[in-house]
Amino acid sequence: MVTFAYPYILFLLLLVPVVACLYILARIDRKNKLKKFGEIRMLKPLMPLVSPYKPAVQLVFELLAITFIVIAMARPWGGVKDEKSEKEGIEVMLAVDASNSMLAPAGSSENGPDRMRTAKLILEKIINRLDNDRVGLIVYAGGAYTLVPVTSDYVSAKQFLNSIDPSQISNQGTNIAEAVSLASRSFTDDKNIGKAIILVTDAEDLEDKEGVMNSVKTAAKNHIQVDVVGIGGTTPVRIPMDGSYVRDMETGEIVETSLNEDLAMEIAEKGKGIYVNASNSGAVNELEKQLDTVKKSTLETNSYVVHDELFSIFVWFALICIIIRLLILDRRISWLDKISFFNRSSVIIILVGSSFFISQPAFAKDDEVVSTRKERQFINKGNKLYNDADYSKAAKMYEDALRENPESKTALYNLGLTNVFRAQTANSDSLKNNYIQSAMQCFTTVGQFGSKNPELASKAFFNMGNIAFNSQNYKEAIMNYKQALRLNPSYDNARRNLRIAQLKQQQNDNNKDNKQNQQDKKDQEDKQDKNKDNNQDQQQNQQQDQQKPQNKNQINPQVADQILKSMENKENSTRARVSGRGDKSSGQGSSRKKW
């Protein structure tokens, strides 16, 4: 695991995409400016030394150099690991008196340092001389309190020691009995480890002397050594507090305190330890010698070890990228002009190489978080049989793994992959179809859990695409390859097979279009032939009508009837007029006759 001392510096990596975008914009602007002078294909012969590839290659190494420099600036560290180490030592509990009397001067002069300051100095020296030992800290006055349990962290112990302030303790007194009892209970339960208590006190104002002696004797019986460090002088001195001196609550008189050295020596004797006075210059040496008499045992401690700095590795990477960038000249390389990367032969090589990826499916080992021991054993055996091309036995191992863990996606995927190869060696078409259907069911189930294991699901879709491709179902193959790339965008094999499937599908579509065009053309020709025959029939009928004989003297019967009727009507009208005229002449003749 890699950590960083200054992780916020990694935000500078945002400069990498910014520089890349600026480069793309600059190339687009350059291309637009070149278009103002003419077509680019016409301008290329005028720039024979300009390389179209080198600027991009140079940019890649520049961006890599920037990336490595930023990572080095963030100071990468190696992972922190928990390391166990065994050391020989003892356990020491420091019991510090924190009553108000510890605010009094340590000597006979009232201008000297107070007793608490002297106690802190001598205990800090003792802690500094402890090597592989464990140390704990107890504070007591009217009661006893544990500040630090036994630990190997000497720094924390000294920090808590320096934070002790008698003025902040409300329950005053000198309860040594409770301090010794609490210290005895604070050790570990391992009886083989040597234990010692260093009691720092002025041994004054004891509340229960008998109880103190009993607790010290009990500690000694449990093989716990009790050493006493006397603080203060034998001459009574006043206790300063808040700009004045401590007074007795009942009488109001100023309280004076002094070291009860006899009582301190008696406590050390009962505890099978030694007594030293803090004012003695050799007190620390005497205590160190006394602690060496305690039986040392093997202590098991845990410490966090930080690996070495890793920034130098990234600095070297950055330097290599810079050197390569300087070696890449701006001029184009003449011998590369002789190589054509996109001719017919190169396309054939790419297609042949891609067919290798079609026949070389992915294979997964057991990497699931939730698994059983037997399941992993069956999968490992199946993998070995698979590599030995013994697919039937391998399938049985994967089925046993699924019985142990029905949710094992790895066993299910490997079973499907094994069935694909069993289908290739099947003796009949029905058996081959059964293996293929079983493989598709396995891959489909694995693909449904793509969010939990996207890499394995991507391989499942890839193999389903291969099955569809071999069945010439290119549309389904394209769909499966795309799904594989969605789950794993860096899956190069799926990308290459997708391109081949798209080319195959495009070829089929073109063939279908050509067949449809030919059919339409044939139908149109048939229609034209039919129309041509109809036109010929009409022309023949017209010609026959024109060839019929015409008799000019022949009259149509209907026309003859109409003519006869008109002639009869005309004759009748003539007769009517003649008859009218005869009646009129007769009348005139009669009138003339009367006259």
C-alpha positions as CSV (number, residue, x, y, z in Angstrom):
1,M,0.0,0.0,0.0
2,V,1.4,3.4,-1.0
3,T,0.7,6.5,1.0
4,F,1.7,10.1,0.4
5,A,3.2,12.7,2.8
6,Y,1.6,15.6,0.9
7,P,-1.4,14.1,-0.9
8,Y,-2.8,17.6,-1.8
9,I,0.1,18.0,-4.3
10,L,-1.5,15.3,-6.4
11,F,-4.1,17.9,-7.5
12,L,-1.4,19.2,-9.8
13,L,-2.0,16.1,-11.9
14,L,-5.0,18.0,-13.3
15,L,-2.5,19.8,-15.4
16,V,-2.0,16.7,-17.5
17,P,-5.4,16.7,-19.2
18,V,-5.3,20.5,-19.4
19,V,-2.0,20.3,-21.4
20,A,-3.4,17.5,-23.6
21,C,-6.5,19.6,-24.4
22,L,-4.3,22.6,-25.2
23,Y,-2.2,20.5,-27.6
24,I,-5.4,19.2,-29.4
25,L,-6.7,22.8,-29.8
26,A,-3.3,23.9,-31.1
27,R,-3.3,21.1,-33.7
28,I,-6.8,22.0,-34.8
29,D,-5.8,25.7,-35.1
30,R,-2.7,24.7,-37.1
31,K,-4.8,22.6,-39.5
32,N,-7.2,25.5,-40.0
33,K,-4.4,27.9,-40.7
34,L,-2.9,25.5,-43.2
35,K,-6.2,25.3,-45.0
36,K,-6.0,29.0,-45.7
37,F,-3.0,28.3,-48.0
38,G,-4.6,25.4,-49.8
39,E,-5.5,21.8,-49.5
40,I,-3.4,19.9,-47.0
41,R,-2.6,17.1,-49.4
42,M,-1.2,19.6,-51.8
43,L,0.8,21.3,-49.0
44,K,2.4,18.1,-47.6
45,P,5.0,17.8,-50.4
46,L,6.1,21.4,-49.6
47,M,6.9,20.3,-46.0
48,P,9.0,17.1,-46.5
49,L,10.7,17.4,-43.1
50,V,7.6,17.8,-41.0
51,S,6.6,14.7,-39.1
52,P,2.9,14.1,-38.4
53,Y,3.6,11.7,-35.6
54,K,6.5,13.1,-33.6
55,P,4.7,16.0,-31.9
56,A,2.2,13.5,-30.3
57,V,5.0,11.2,-29.2
58,Q,6.9,14.1,-27.7
59,L,3.8,15.2,-25.9
60,V,3.3,11.8,-24.4
61,F,6.8,11.7,-22.8
62,E,6.4,15.3,-21.6
63,L,3.1,14.4,-19.9
64,L,4.7,11.3,-18.4
65,A,7.5,13.4,-17.0
66,I,5.1,15.9,-15.5
67,T,3.1,13.0,-13.9
68,F,6.2,11.4,-12.3
69,I,7.5,14.7,-11.0
70,V,4.2,15.5,-9.3
71,I,4.1,12.1,-7.7
72,A,7.6,12.5,-6.5
73,M,6.8,15.9,-5.0
74,A,3.9,14.3,-3.0
75,R,6.5,12.0,-1.3
76,P,5.2,8.5,-1.8
77,W,5.8,6.1,1.0
78,G,5.7,2.3,1.2
79,G,2.8,0.8,3.0
80,V,2.7,0.7,6.8
81,K,2.6,-2.9,8.1
82,D,2.2,-4.4,11.6
83,E,5.4,-6.0,12.6
84,K,5.9,-8.1,15.7
85,S,9.2,-8.0,17.6
86,E,10.3,-9.9,20.8
87,K,12.4,-8.1,23.4
88,E,13.5,-8.9,26.9
89,G,12.4,-6.5,29.7
90,I,10.3,-5.8,32.7
91,E,7.1,-3.9,33.6
92,V,7.5,-0.7,35.7
93,M,4.6,1.3,37.2
94,L,5.4,4.9,38.2
95,A,3.1,6.1,41.1
96,V,3.4,9.8,41.6
97,D,2.2,11.7,44.6
98,A,0.0,14.7,43.4
99,S,-1.1,16.1,46.8
100,N,-0.7,19.8,47.6
101,S,2.5,19.1,49.6
102,M,4.2,18.4,46.2
103,L,3.9,22.1,45.5
104,A,6.4,22.9,48.3
105,P,10.1,23.4,47.6
106,A,12.2,20.3,47.2
107,G,14.9,21.6,49.5
108,S,15.1,23.7,52.6
109,S,15.1,27.0,50.6
110,E,11.7,28.4,49.6
111,N,13.2,29.8,46.4
112,G,14.2,26.4,45.0
113,P,12.2,24.2,42.5
114,D,9.0,22.6,43.8
115,R,8.8,18.9,44.6
116,M,6.6,18.1,41.7
117,R,9.1,19.6,39.2
118,T,11.9,17.5,40.8
119,A,9.7,14.3,40.7
120,K,9.0,14.9,36.9
121,L,12.7,15.4,36.2
122,I,13.9,12.2,37.9
123,L,11.1,10.1,36.5
124,E,11.8,11.4,33.0
125,K,15.4,10.3,33.4
126,I,14.3,6.9,34.5
127,I,12.0,6.5,31.5
128,N,14.9,7.6,29.2
129,R,17.0,4.8,30.6
130,L,14.4,2.1,30.0
131,D,15.2,0.1,26.9
132,N,12.9,-2.8,26.1
133,D,10.7,-2.4,29.2
134,R,7.1,-1.4,29.5
135,V,6.1,1.6,31.6
136,G,2.8,2.8,33.2
137,L,1.8,5.9,35.1
138,I,-0.5,6.3,38.2
139,V,-1.3,9.6,40.0
140,Y,-2.6,9.5,43.6
141,A,-3.6,11.9,46.3
142,G,-6.8,11.2,48.3
143,G,-7.4,8.5,45.7
144,A,-5.4,6.8,42.9
145,Y,-6.0,7.1,39.1
146,T,-4.4,5.4,36.1
147,L,-3.1,7.9,33.5
148,V,-1.1,5.5,31.3
149,P,-1.4,1.7,31.3
150,V,1.7,-0.4,30.8
151,T,3.0,0.4,27.3
152,S,6.1,0.7,25.2
153,D,5.2,4.2,24.1
154,Y,7.7,6.2,26.2
155,V,6.8,9.5,24.4
156,S,3.2,9.3,25.5
157,A,4.2,8.4,29.1
158,K,6.4,11.4,29.3
159,Q,3.7,13.7,27.9
160,F,1.2,12.6,30.5
161,L,3.9,12.8,33.3
162,N,4.5,16.5,32.4
163,S,0.8,17.2,32.5
164,I,0.3,16.3,36.2
165,D,-0.8,19.4,38.2
166,P,-1.6,19.0,42.0
167,S,-3.7,22.2,42.0
168,Q,-6.3,20.4,39.7
169,I,-6.9,17.5,42.1
170,S,-9.7,18.2,44.5
171,N,-9.5,15.0,46.6
172,Q,-6.4,15.8,48.6
173,G,-4.4,13.4,50.8
174,T,-1.7,10.8,50.5
175,N,-3.4,7.5,49.9
176,I,-0.3,5.3,49.2
177,A,-2.2,2.1,50.0
178,E,-4.7,2.6,47.1
179,A,-1.8,3.7,44.8
180,V,0.2,0.5,45.5
181,S,-3.0,-1.7,45.1
182,L,-4.0,-0.1,41.8
183,A,-0.4,-0.4,40.5
184,S,-0.3,-4.1,41.4
185,R,-3.6,-4.6,39.4
186,S,-2.3,-2.6,36.4
187,F,0.3,-5.2,35.4
188,T,-0.3,-7.8,32.8
189,D,-1.4,-11.3,33.9
190,D,1.8,-13.0,32.7
191,K,3.5,-14.2,35.9
192,N,6.8,-14.8,34.1
193,I,7.3,-11.1,33.5
194,G,9.3,-9.2,36.2
195,K,7.4,-6.3,37.8
196,A,8.4,-3.2,39.8
197,I,6.6,-0.2,41.4
198,I,8.5,3.1,41.8
199,L,6.6,5.1,44.4
200,V,7.4,8.9,44.4
201,T,6.2,10.6,47.6
202,D,7.0,12.8,50.6
203,A,5.4,10.1,52.9
204,E,3.5,12.8,54.8
205,D,-0.1,13.1,55.9
206,L,-0.6,9.3,55.6
207,E,-4.2,8.4,56.1
208,D,-3.7,4.7,56.8
209,K,-0.2,3.5,57.7
210,E,-1.3,0.0,58.4
211,G,-3.1,-0.3,55.1
212,V,0.0,0.9,53.3
213,M,2.2,-1.7,54.9
214,N,-0.3,-4.5,54.1
215,S,-0.6,-3.4,50.4
216,V,3.2,-3.3,50.1
217,K,3.6,-6.7,51.7
218,T,0.9,-8.2,49.3
219,A,2.8,-6.7,46.3
220,A,6.0,-8.3,47.5
221,K,4.4,-11.7,47.9
222,N,3.3,-11.4,44.3
223,H,6.9,-10.9,43.3
224,I,6.4,-7.1,42.7
225,Q,9.3,-5.0,43.9
226,V,8.4,-1.6,45.5
227,D,11.0,1.1,45.3
228,V,10.5,4.5,47.0
229,V,11.8,7.9,45.8
230,G,11.7,10.5,48.6
231,I,10.9,14.0,47.6
232,G,11.7,17.0,49.8
233,G,13.9,17.9,52.7
234,T,13.6,17.0,56.4
235,T,13.3,20.8,57.3
236,P,9.7,21.9,57.3
237,V,8.7,24.4,54.6
238,R,5.6,26.3,53.6
239,I,3.4,25.3,50.6
240,P,2.8,28.2,48.2
241,M,-0.5,28.4,46.4
242,D,-2.2,31.2,44.4
243,G,0.2,33.9,45.6
244,S,-0.1,32.9,49.3
245,Y,0.5,29.8,51.4
246,V,-1.7,26.8,52.2
247,R,-3.5,27.3,55.6
248,D,-5.1,24.7,57.9
249,M,-8.9,24.7,57.4
250,E,-9.6,24.5,61.1
251,T,-7.0,26.7,62.8
252,G,-6.2,29.0,59.9
253,E,-2.5,28.6,60.5
254,I,0.1,28.2,57.7
255,V,0.8,24.6,56.9
256,E,4.4,23.4,56.8
257,T,5.5,20.1,55.3
258,S,8.7,17.9,55.4
259,L,9.8,14.6,54.1
260,N,9.1,11.6,56.4
261,E,12.2,9.7,55.4
262,D,11.8,7.0,58.1
263,L,8.4,6.0,56.8
264,A,9.6,6.0,53.2
265,M,12.5,3.7,54.1
266,E,10.1,1.4,55.9
267,I,7.8,1.1,52.9
268,A,10.8,0.3,50.6
269,E,12.0,-2.4,53.1
270,K,8.6,-4.1,53.3
271,G,8.4,-3.9,49.4
272,K,11.8,-5.6,49.0
273,G,13.1,-2.6,47.2
274,I,15.3,0.4,47.9
275,Y,14.8,4.0,49.1
276,V,16.6,6.9,47.4
277,N,16.3,10.6,47.9
278,A,15.6,12.7,44.8
279,S,18.2,15.3,45.9
280,N,20.9,12.6,45.7
281,S,22.8,13.0,42.4
282,G,23.2,9.2,42.1
283,A,19.5,8.4,42.7
284,V,18.8,7.5,39.1
285,N,21.8,5.2,38.9
286,E,20.9,3.4,42.1
287,L,17.3,2.9,40.8
288,E,18.6,1.6,37.5
289,K,20.8,-0.9,39.2
290,Q,17.9,-2.0,41.4
291,L,15.6,-2.5,38.4
292,D,18.3,-4.7,36.8
293,T,17.9,-7.2,39.6
294,V,14.3,-7.8,38.5
295,K,13.9,-10.9,36.4
296,K,13.7,-10.0,32.7
297,S,11.4,-11.9,30.4
298,T,10.6,-11.9,26.7
299,L,8.1,-9.2,25.9
300,E,6.1,-9.3,22.6
301,T,5.5,-5.9,21.2
302,N,3.8,-4.6,18.1
303,S,5.3,-1.7,16.3
304,Y,4.4,0.0,13.0
305,V,7.2,0.2,10.6
306,V,7.1,2.6,7.7
307,H,8.9,1.6,4.5
308,D,11.5,3.7,2.8
309,E,10.8,6.8,0.7
310,L,9.7,5.9,-2.8
311,F,10.0,9.4,-4.4
312,S,13.5,8.6,-5.9
313,I,11.9,5.9,-8.1
314,F,9.5,8.4,-9.7
315,V,12.3,11.0,-10.1
316,W,14.3,8.4,-12.1
317,F,11.2,7.7,-14.3
318,A,10.8,11.4,-14.9
319,L,14.5,11.7,-15.8
320,I,14.2,8.9,-18.3
321,C,11.1,10.4,-20.0
322,I,12.9,13.8,-20.3
323,I,16.0,12.2,-21.9
324,I,13.8,10.2,-24.4
325,R,11.9,13.5,-25.2
326,L,15.2,15.3,-25.9
327,L,16.4,12.4,-28.2
328,I,13.2,12.7,-30.3
329,L,14.0,15.3,-33.0
330,D,11.3,17.4,-34.7
331,R,12.3,16.1,-38.2
332,R,10.5,13.1,-39.6
333,I,12.4,9.8,-39.9
334,S,13.2,9.0,-43.5
335,W,13.2,5.2,-43.1
336,L,9.6,5.2,-41.7
337,D,8.4,6.7,-45.0
338,K,9.2,3.4,-46.7
339,I,6.7,1.5,-44.4
340,S,3.0,1.6,-45.1
341,F,1.0,0.8,-42.0
342,F,-2.4,0.7,-43.7
343,N,-1.9,-1.2,-47.0
344,R,-3.8,-4.4,-48.0
345,S,-1.2,-6.8,-46.6
346,S,-1.2,-5.1,-43.2
347,V,-5.0,-5.3,-43.0
348,I,-4.8,-9.1,-43.7
349,I,-2.2,-9.5,-41.0
350,I,-4.5,-7.7,-38.5
351,L,-7.5,-9.8,-39.4
352,V,-5.4,-13.0,-39.1
353,G,-4.1,-11.8,-35.7
354,S,-7.6,-11.0,-34.6
355,S,-8.8,-14.5,-35.4
356,F,-6.3,-15.7,-32.9
357,F,-8.2,-13.8,-30.2
358,I,-11.4,-15.4,-31.3
359,S,-10.1,-18.9,-30.8
360,Q,-8.3,-18.0,-27.5
361,P,-11.0,-17.3,-24.9
362,A,-10.3,-15.8,-21.5
363,F,-9.8,-18.0,-18.4
364,A,-10.3,-17.0,-14.8
365,K,-8.9,-18.4,-11.6
366,D,-10.6,-18.3,-8.2
367,D,-10.6,-14.8,-6.9
368,E,-13.9,-14.5,-5.1
369,V,-14.0,-13.2,-1.6
370,V,-16.7,-15.6,-0.4
371,S,-15.5,-19.1,-1.0
372,T,-14.8,-22.4,0.7
373,R,-11.7,-24.4,1.0
374,K,-13.2,-27.4,-0.9
375,E,-14.5,-25.1,-3.6
376,R,-11.1,-23.6,-4.2
377,Q,-9.5,-27.1,-4.2
378,F,-12.0,-28.3,-6.9
379,I,-11.4,-25.2,-9.0
380,N,-7.7,-25.6,-8.8
381,K,-8.0,-29.2,-9.9
382,G,-10.3,-28.3,-12.7
383,N,-7.9,-25.6,-13.9
384,K,-5.1,-28.1,-14.0
385,L,-7.3,-30.6,-16.0
386,Y,-8.3,-27.7,-18.3
387,N,-4.7,-26.9,-19.1
388,D,-4.1,-30.6,-19.8
389,A,-7.1,-30.5,-22.3
390,D,-9.0,-33.0,-20.3
391,Y,-12.3,-31.1,-20.5
392,S,-14.7,-33.8,-19.3
393,K,-12.9,-34.3,-16.0
394,A,-12.4,-30.5,-15.7
395,A,-16.1,-30.0,-16.1
396,K,-16.8,-32.5,-13.3
397,M,-14.4,-30.6,-11.0
398,Y,-16.2,-27.3,-11.6
399,E,-19.6,-29.0,-11.0
400,D,-18.3,-30.3,-7.7
401,A,-17.2,-26.8,-6.8
402,L,-20.7,-25.5,-7.6
403,R,-22.2,-28.1,-5.3
404,E,-19.9,-26.7,-2.5
405,N,-20.8,-23.1,-3.3
406,P,-23.7,-22.7,-5.8
407,E,-22.9,-18.9,-6.0
408,S,-19.4,-19.4,-7.2
409,K,-19.2,-17.3,-10.4
410,T,-15.6,-18.4,-11.1
411,A,-16.6,-22.1,-11.2
412,L,-19.7,-21.3,-13.3
413,Y,-17.6,-19.3,-15.8
414,N,-14.9,-22.0,-16.0
415,L,-17.7,-24.6,-16.5
416,G,-19.1,-22.6,-19.4
417,L,-15.6,-22.2,-21.0
418,T,-15.0,-25.9,-20.7
419,N,-18.3,-26.7,-22.4
420,V,-17.2,-24.5,-25.3
421,F,-14.2,-26.7,-25.9
422,R,-16.2,-29.9,-25.3
423,A,-18.5,-28.7,-28.1
424,Q,-15.6,-28.5,-30.5
425,T,-14.8,-32.2,-30.0
426,A,-18.4,-33.4,-29.9
427,N,-19.3,-36.4,-32.1
428,S,-22.8,-35.3,-33.1
429,D,-24.5,-32.0,-33.8
430,S,-27.1,-32.5,-31.0
431,L,-24.4,-33.1,-28.4
432,K,-22.6,-30.0,-29.7
433,N,-25.7,-27.9,-29.4
434,N,-26.3,-29.1,-25.8
435,Y,-22.7,-28.1,-24.8
436,I,-23.1,-24.7,-26.5
437,Q,-26.5,-24.0,-24.8
438,S,-25.0,-25.0,-21.4
439,A,-22.1,-22.7,-22.0
440,M,-24.4,-19.8,-22.9
441,Q,-26.5,-20.4,-19.7
442,C,-23.3,-20.3,-17.6
443,F,-22.0,-17.1,-19.3
444,T,-25.4,-15.4,-19.1
445,T,-25.6,-16.1,-15.3
446,V,-22.1,-14.7,-14.8
447,G,-22.9,-11.7,-16.9
448,Q,-25.9,-10.8,-14.8
449,F,-23.5,-10.1,-11.8
450,G,-21.3,-7.7,-13.7
451,S,-21.4,-5.1,-11.0
452,K,-19.9,-7.5,-8.4
453,N,-17.2,-8.9,-10.7
454,P,-17.0,-6.7,-13.9
455,E,-13.8,-8.3,-15.1
456,L,-15.2,-11.9,-15.0
457,A,-18.6,-10.7,-16.5
458,S,-16.7,-9.0,-19.3
459,K,-15.0,-12.2,-20.2
460,A,-18.4,-14.0,-20.1
461,F,-19.9,-11.6,-22.6
462,F,-16.7,-11.9,-24.7
463,N,-17.1,-15.6,-25.0
464,M,-20.8,-15.3,-25.7
465,G,-19.8,-13.0,-28.6
466,N,-17.4,-15.6,-29.8
467,I,-20.1,-18.2,-29.8
468,A,-22.5,-16.0,-31.7
469,F,-19.7,-15.0,-34.2
470,N,-18.9,-18.7,-34.9
471,S,-22.7,-19.2,-35.5
472,Q,-22.5,-16.3,-38.0
473,N,-25.0,-14.3,-35.8
474,Y,-23.0,-11.2,-36.1
475,K,-25.6,-8.8,-34.6
476,E,-25.7,-10.8,-31.4
477,A,-21.9,-11.0,-31.4
478,I,-21.7,-7.2,-31.8
479,M,-24.1,-6.7,-28.9
480,N,-22.1,-9.1,-26.6
481,Y,-18.7,-7.5,-27.5
482,K,-20.1,-4.1,-26.7
483,Q,-21.3,-5.2,-23.3
484,A,-17.9,-6.7,-22.6
485,L,-16.3,-3.3,-23.4
486,R,-18.8,-1.5,-21.2
487,L,-17.7,-3.6,-18.2
488,N,-14.0,-3.5,-19.1
489,P,-13.1,-0.6,-21.5
490,S,-9.5,-1.8,-21.7
491,Y,-10.4,-5.2,-23.1
492,D,-8.4,-5.1,-26.4
493,N,-9.5,-8.6,-27.6
494,A,-13.1,-7.6,-27.4
495,R,-12.5,-4.4,-29.2
496,R,-10.7,-6.2,-32.1
497,N,-13.4,-8.9,-32.3
498,L,-16.1,-6.2,-32.3
499,R,-14.5,-4.6,-35.3
500,I,-14.3,-7.9,-37.2
501,A,-18.0,-8.7,-36.4
502,Q,-19.0,-5.2,-37.6
503,L,-17.1,-5.8,-40.9
504,K,-18.8,-9.2,-41.3
505,Q,-22.2,-7.7,-40.6
506,Q,-21.6,-4.8,-43.0
507,Q,-20.6,-7.4,-45.6
508,N,-23.8,-9.4,-45.1
509,D,-25.9,-6.2,-45.3
510,N,-24.2,-5.3,-48.5
511,N,-24.9,-8.7,-49.9
512,K,-28.6,-8.5,-49.0
513,D,-28.9,-5.1,-50.6
514,N,-27.3,-6.4,-53.8
515,K,-29.7,-9.3,-53.9
516,Q,-32.7,-7.0,-53.3
517,N,-31.5,-4.7,-56.0
518,Q,-31.2,-7.6,-58.4
519,Q,-34.7,-8.8,-57.6
520,D,-36.1,-5.3,-58.0
521,K,-34.4,-5.0,-61.3
522,K,-35.7,-8.4,-62.5
523,D,-39.3,-7.4,-61.5
524,Q,-39.0,-4.1,-63.3
525,E,-37.8,-5.9,-66.5
526,D,-40.7,-8.4,-66.2
527,K,-43.1,-5.5,-65.9
528,Q,-41.6,-3.7,-68.9
529,D,-41.9,-6.9,-70.9
530,K,-45.6,-7.3,-70.0
531,N,-46.3,-3.7,-70.9
532,K,-44.6,-4.2,-74.2
533,D,-46.8,-7.2,-75.0
534,N,-49.9,-5.3,-74.1
535,N,-48.8,-2.4,-76.4
536,Q,-48.2,-4.9,-79.2
537,D,-51.7,-6.4,-78.8
538,Q,-53.3,-2.9,-79.0
539,Q,-51.3,-2.0,-82.1
540,Q,-52.5,-5.3,-83.8
541,N,-56.1,-4.5,-82.9
542,Q,-55.8,-1.1,-84.4
543,Q,-54.3,-2.4,-87.5
544,Q,-57.1,-4.9,-87.9
545,D,-59.7,-2.2,-87.6
546,Q,-58.0,-0.1,-90.2
547,Q,-57.8,-3.1,-92.6
548,K,-61.6,-3.7,-92.7
549,P,-63.3,-2.8,-96.2
550,Q,-65.4,0.5,-96.2
551,N,-68.6,0.7,-98.6
552,K,-69.4,4.2,-99.4
553,N,-73.0,3.5,-100.8
554,Q,-73.9,1.4,-97.8
555,I,-76.3,3.1,-95.4
556,N,-76.6,2.3,-91.7
557,P,-80.1,0.8,-91.0
558,Q,-80.7,3.3,-88.1
559,V,-79.8,6.2,-90.3
560,A,-82.1,4.9,-93.0
561,D,-85.0,4.7,-90.5
562,Q,-84.4,8.2,-89.4
563,I,-84.3,9.4,-93.0
564,L,-87.6,7.6,-93.8
565,K,-89.3,9.0,-90.7
566,S,-88.2,12.5,-91.6
567,M,-89.5,12.1,-95.1
568,E,-92.8,10.8,-93.8
569,N,-93.1,13.8,-91.5
570,K,-92.3,16.1,-94.3
571,E,-94.9,14.5,-96.6
572,N,-97.6,14.7,-93.9
573,S,-96.9,18.4,-93.2
574,T,-97.3,19.1,-97.0
575,R,-100.6,17.3,-97.2
576,A,-101.9,19.3,-94.2
577,R,-101.0,22.5,-95.9
578,V,-102.8,21.5,-99.2
579,S,-105.9,20.5,-97.3
580,G,-106.1,23.9,-95.5
581,R,-105.9,25.8,-98.7
582,G,-109.0,24.0,-100.3
583,D,-111.3,24.8,-97.4
584,K,-110.6,28.5,-97.7
585,S,-111.3,28.6,-101.5
586,S,-114.8,27.0,-101.0
587,G,-115.9,29.7,-98.6
588,Q,-115.0,32.5,-100.8
589,G,-116.8,30.9,-103.7
590,S,-120.0,30.7,-101.6
591,S,-120.0,34.3,-100.6
592,R,-119.6,35.4,-104.2
593,K,-122.4,33.1,-105.2
594,K,-124.9,34.9,-102.8
595,W,-124.3,38.2,-104.2
